[in-house]
């Protein structure tokens, strides 16, 4: 029996290499899906490097941190040139924004006398450098003094007093600025209310309970309801909406436990409004109430609660990325032919 020739051997090795590359791709996708299940649905938009960092290097990462990371630019994977070690790209020193106010600090020379003749030296100019600085937050008590007036010539003159301005929390201990800062810190900086209570106690010496802070947040939410309603109406006036839902733990006091699984339903369109609708369940009632009889193009994943919504002319379309994930899962479960046929059909339609 003769040994296979070089060309035949090369062909076998190429097939084995191709099979190995496909196997690596499948294993990498399995690892990615496992990390997404570990970190939650908010991590679906993260790159592989971001998933690896959060899952392997930060085992105690929270859902808020995952959401904050998903809003960052993806970490680009750089490949070093052959024979050279990877080098870090330096873009130069970053210029501080021009809109920030400048506070000058002049550093005078230790001596103003000439070292040769002893005469007083003259200032030629300055070498300038900039540093980003901050003034720590300073809490103070604002004393509101309402002016009262009366006529001293009239015996029956009434007393007039300046009216109090409207406030977010009437008769509350904190000003509107403190209330707004609490809401911004909670939703923009992901700072929980219990941590804010500790900070307030440390900085002011005042013990403000979480229930009070929660009341501030609820009051702001009530005042923003007309704004949310206007955003919803603006969204429904369009012809295209993307919808999705995500879990959110809620503390209940009716026997359902401290961490009842509720849902935030998100409705939006690229470059337009995005409205979040809170619902205790994942049933169809939430999106049905939000959309009403709206007729347009609704794009969602494959969750069945989105079926049969809106008016009779509503067009329900799927999500391309979810379909690709479904095809990969089908391939891994042994339905490769059906998945490949589905992907080929979708590619043909997209063309």
Secondary structure, DSSP 8 states (H G I E B T S, - for coil): -----HHHHHHHHHHHHHHHHHHHHHHHHHHHHHHHHHH-GGGGGS-HHHHHIIIII-TT--HHHHHHHHTS---------TTS-------------TTS---------S--B-TTT--B---------------------------EE--SS-TT---EE------SSTT-SS-HHHHHHHHHHHHTS---HHHHHHHHHHHHS----HHHHHHHHHHHHHHTHHHHHHHHHHHHTSSEEEEEEEEEEE--SSSS-TTEEEEEEEEE-TTS-EEEEEESS-SHHHHHHHHTT--SEEE--S-GGGTT-S-TT-EEE--HHHHHHHHHHHHHTT-HHHHHHHHHHHHHHH-
